[in-house]
Amino acid sequence: MEFSIDGGSRGNPGPAGYGVLVVDGSGQVVDQLHESIGVATNNVAEYSALLAALRYAIDHGSQDITIRSDSLLLVCQMKGEFRVKNAALKTLHAEARRLASRLGRIRFVHVGREQNAEADALANRAMDEGENQEASSKKREEAGGRVFPSTTLRTGKPGDQKRGTWPPTGRLF
């Protein structure tokens, strides 16, 4: 099984998220994972993607996996070629090593950004969703804890709406 992983942050630190593309041995996409992780650095987001991939592999009984990442730092740290100096990354690195020890064979491959476009798109989707949730929270706070959705009036004759459909096609009052 192969995992293409990516993490990102809009600002460093800033709203962050990760994406993981899961591909089986025949090259078929098996799953896509993405999650907003709040405010974090790019490197924390990259490690979050790795941890999600390792947990997925463990949960699905995979023993022979390849991790593809455009983060040279993460790949070299996981291979033992670079030391982990940052305190926050030390914790994430230790967790990744612990999870990796539960698997059989793991290969870490550094790829160029252009070869990691699908995982990058998933990470951006996660960041978008995180920013949208943050904006909704701010609106909720400004409205005293209540959010009032905007209502769009639609044109049409009354009774044009099919029963049980949403949004309604008739005029809203």
Phi, psi and omega per residue, in radians:
M1 nan 2.487 3.128
E2 -2.081 2.491 3.121
F3 -2.183 2.092 2.972
S4 -1.691 2.139 -3.039
I5 -2.130 2.620 3.044
D6 -2.723 2.565 3.051
G7 -2.354 2.686 3.139
G8 -2.683 2.880 -3.134
S9 -2.509 2.347 3.077
R10 -1.644 1.641 -2.904
G11 1.783 2.791 -3.103
N12 -2.437 1.495 0.194
P13 -1.467 2.881 3.106
G14 -3.041 -3.015 3.098
P15 -0.969 2.203 -2.995
A16 -2.260 2.789 3.095
G17 -2.883 3.009 3.126
Y18 -2.373 2.829 3.058
G19 -2.408 2.522 3.125
V20 -2.385 2.174 3.052
L21 -1.821 2.168 -3.101
V22 -1.865 2.167 -3.092
V23 -2.203 2.383 3.135
D24 -1.453 -3.132 -3.077
G25 -1.089 -0.391 -3.141
S26 -1.637 0.100 3.093
G27 1.543 0.119 3.132
Q28 -1.500 2.385 3.076
V29 -1.208 2.155 -3.119
V30 -1.691 -0.667 -3.073
D31 -2.795 2.808 3.057
Q32 -2.349 2.223 -3.137
L33 -2.064 2.484 3.007
H34 -2.744 2.581 -3.125
E35 -2.745 2.419 2.995
S36 -1.377 2.404 -3.114
I37 -2.066 0.290 -3.141
G38 1.425 -2.614 -3.134
V39 -1.541 2.167 -3.122
A40 -2.777 3.037 3.076
T41 -1.545 2.911 3.078
N42 -1.007 -0.762 -3.084
N43 -1.166 -0.657 3.080
V44 -1.120 -0.702 3.122
A45 -1.133 -0.688 3.102
E46 -1.078 -0.790 3.116
Y47 -1.162 -0.582 3.093
S48 -1.100 -0.677 3.080
A49 -1.108 -0.769 3.123
L50 -1.063 -0.803 -3.137
L51 -1.080 -0.694 3.108
A52 -1.100 -0.734 3.128
A53 -1.124 -0.771 -3.140
L54 -1.128 -0.731 3.100
R55 -1.106 -0.703 3.111
Y56 -1.073 -0.811 -3.137
A57 -1.049 -0.755 3.130
I58 -1.124 -0.829 -3.110
D59 -1.094 -0.473 -3.102
H60 -1.807 0.196 3.036
G61 1.218 0.381 3.120
S62 -1.334 2.434 3.128
Q63 -2.081 -0.360 -3.108
D64 -2.162 1.815 -3.056
I65 -2.260 2.749 3.027
T66 -2.147 2.285 3.072
I67 -1.873 2.117 3.092
R68 -1.910 2.215 -3.108
S69 -2.504 2.568 3.047
D70 -1.591 0.088 3.085
S71 -1.604 1.803 3.116
L72 -1.084 -0.660 3.132
L73 -1.023 -0.887 -3.115
L74 -1.076 -0.834 -3.105
V75 -1.053 -0.831 -3.116
C76 -1.188 -0.615 3.076
Q77 -1.166 -0.719 -3.129
M78 -1.231 -0.493 3.079
K79 -1.409 -0.164 -3.114
G80 1.472 0.203 -3.126
E81 -1.468 -0.482 3.084
F82 -2.069 2.515 3.023
R83 -1.361 2.671 3.051
V84 -1.703 1.982 -3.075
K85 -1.749 -0.631 -3.088
N86 -1.229 2.297 -3.074
A87 -1.060 -0.756 -3.135
A88 -1.132 -0.673 3.136
L89 -1.268 -0.500 3.100
K90 -1.027 -0.737 3.138
T91 -1.137 -0.806 -3.135
L92 -1.164 -0.682 3.112
H93 -1.105 -0.753 3.119
A94 -1.076 -0.725 3.112
E95 -1.135 -0.713 3.111
A96 -1.112 -0.732 3.109
R97 -1.125 -0.684 3.115
R98 -1.092 -0.816 3.128
L99 -1.151 -0.727 3.141
A100 -1.061 -0.561 -3.136
S101 -1.174 -0.294 3.130
R102 -1.505 -0.097 -3.128
L103 -1.861 2.912 3.117
G104 -1.343 -1.609 -3.083
R105 -1.900 2.282 3.116
I106 -2.227 2.239 3.050
R107 -1.944 2.338 3.067
F108 -1.899 2.190 -3.090
V109 -2.193 2.208 3.051
H110 -1.500 2.248 3.123
V111 -2.158 2.762 3.060
G112 -1.262 2.790 -3.132
R113 -0.981 -0.676 -3.114
E114 -1.143 -0.402 3.103
Q115 -1.549 -0.006 -3.075
N116 -2.157 0.438 -3.012
A117 -1.087 -0.652 -3.098
E118 -1.208 -0.723 3.092
A119 -1.176 -0.647 3.098
D120 -1.087 -0.741 3.121
A121 -1.098 -0.678 3.095
L122 -1.150 -0.709 3.108
A123 -1.121 -0.708 3.096
N124 -1.144 -0.653 3.065
R125 -1.058 -0.753 3.115
A126 -1.097 -0.744 3.125
M127 -1.137 -0.705 3.086
D128 -1.038 -0.808 -3.134
E129 -1.112 -0.669 3.109
G130 -1.144 -0.720 3.110
E131 -1.164 -0.656 3.107
N132 -1.151 -0.685 3.094
Q133 -1.138 -0.690 3.132
E134 -1.133 -0.728 3.115
A135 -1.116 -0.686 3.106
S136 -1.132 -0.684 3.116
S137 -1.112 -0.706 3.122
K138 -1.130 -0.745 3.100
K139 -1.068 -0.708 -3.132
R140 -1.103 -0.748 3.118
E141 -1.127 -0.742 -3.137
E142 -1.144 -0.498 -3.130
A143 -1.612 0.282 3.136
G144 1.251 0.567 3.096
G145 1.624 -0.031 -3.134
R146 -2.115 2.397 3.092
V147 -1.911 2.237 3.112
F148 -1.873 1.948 -3.098
P149 -1.156 2.578 3.081
S150 -1.274 2.515 -3.122
T151 -1.890 2.259 3.101
T152 -1.778 2.217 3.079
L153 -1.433 2.343 3.112
R154 -1.973 2.516 3.116
T155 -1.535 2.779 -3.127
G156 2.551 2.880 -3.141
K157 -1.447 2.497 3.048
P158 -0.979 2.441 3.130
G159 1.603 -0.104 3.112
D160 -1.236 -0.368 -3.074
Q161 -1.252 2.350 3.039
K162 -1.370 2.480 -3.110
R163 -1.027 2.297 3.065
G164 1.441 0.178 3.133
T165 -1.730 2.675 3.079
W166 -2.519 2.423 0.000
P167 -1.320 2.777 -3.118
P168 -1.186 2.621 3.131
T169 -1.692 -0.283 3.113
G170 -1.418 3.093 -3.121
R171 -1.302 2.352 3.114
L172 -1.688 2.405 3.102
F173 -2.092 nan nan
